[in-house]
Amino acid sequence: MDQKTFDELSLFCVKVRRDILQMLMKVGSGHLGGSMSIVELMSVLYGKHLRYDASNPLWEDRDRVVLSKGHAGPAWYATLAEKGFFDRNMLLTLNEGGTNLPSHPDRIKTPGVDMTTGSLGQGTSTAAGIATALRMKGSDRRVYLIVGDGELNEGQCWEAFQYIASNKLNNCIVIIDWNKRQLDGSLEEVINPFDIAKKLEAFGFATQQVNGQDMNAVDEVLTIAENTKDTAVAIILDSIKGAGIPFFETYSGNHSVKFSAPEVKKAADEALAQYEKILEGSEV
Ligand SMILES: Cc1ncc(C[n+]2csc(CCOP(=O)(O)OP(=O)(O)O)c2C)c(N)n1
């Protein structure tokens, strides 16, 4: 991508990270790590790849996004707000009673949310269903399916992947957020995932691996996936849980963060101040 686009998308990441922090700090806790790891992906997807109309979220000819790791909803909400799907002020209603931004995405409640998720595994099957429907209708639109690496412990993922690969549903781009950690530890500590790329390849996916925080590289692999013919496609996003804030990248409790701990609050406040400074300097 050209430098101007890169700079715009970088700034977008700062806004999204600021929004995520503000939302979660208002609630007092929340899924910070898995939200931060997909910020660059969201920026590149919504900045360069997805076809959508923020003023008409149900536009028939839109591409669809299924955030199967639904607990990362805050990253999606911030992205949608910054793209104009709804007012940014709504972000601070996260998790409140009667909100349109529940902790996990709900397609009935939130403009731009194409599928309800949160029960891990299920988004893989619903995305496969949407991709099948699009193909049956003769549409060239795509589904971008974002799956957690811990989520892969759900057998349902592999049933859906077998179906996607068997039917060569390459209009369903499977993206695994390989941030190496899940709820209560590393992937290996919980249950050995073995070689995820090899497993996907064995299922018949054309599989690419990419640095999830490198927007140029993410852009490139998405373009390759979109242009792949006759086989299902998967991307392994080699990402960092808590990416963007050094404290949270190494913090063992970075899955669901409680901001009551003084060192956590301090790290979050400092990151927020840094984001505000960058955004002031950019005159946006
Ligand atoms: C069916 C189901 N079981 C358990 C949970 C609780 N849960 C929420 S997040 C999570 C860990 C997910 O790890 P991963 O997919 O790696 O997410 P990330 O690290 O990207 O946040 C678990 C077990 C759930 N949401 N759904």
The ligand as a Gaussian input file, in Angstrom:
#p B3LYP/6-31G(d) Opt

LIG

1 1
 C      -18.143000     -22.488000      23.872000
 C      -17.350000     -21.553000      24.741000
 N      -16.579000     -22.058000      25.726000
 C      -15.873000     -21.241000      26.520000
 C      -15.958000     -19.881000      26.372000
 C      -15.194000     -18.973000      27.318000
 N      -14.076000     -18.336000      26.666000
 C      -14.160000     -17.034000      26.278000
 S      -12.767000     -16.503000      25.528000
 C      -12.010000     -17.992000      25.753000
 C      -10.600000     -18.218000      25.262000
 C      -10.505000     -18.037000      23.798000
 O       -9.180000     -18.019000      23.385000
 P       -8.801000     -17.476000      21.981000
 O       -9.741000     -18.030000      20.977000
 O       -7.376000     -17.766000      21.771000
 O       -9.100000     -15.943000      22.100000
 P       -8.072000     -14.716000      22.187000
 O       -6.808000     -15.185000      22.829000
 O       -7.836000     -14.303000      20.780000
 O       -8.776000     -13.671000      22.974000
 C      -12.847000     -18.894000      26.397000
 C      -12.482000     -20.281000      26.721000
 C      -16.795000     -19.382000      25.345000
 N      -16.937000     -18.080000      25.095000
 N      -17.466000     -20.250000      24.532000

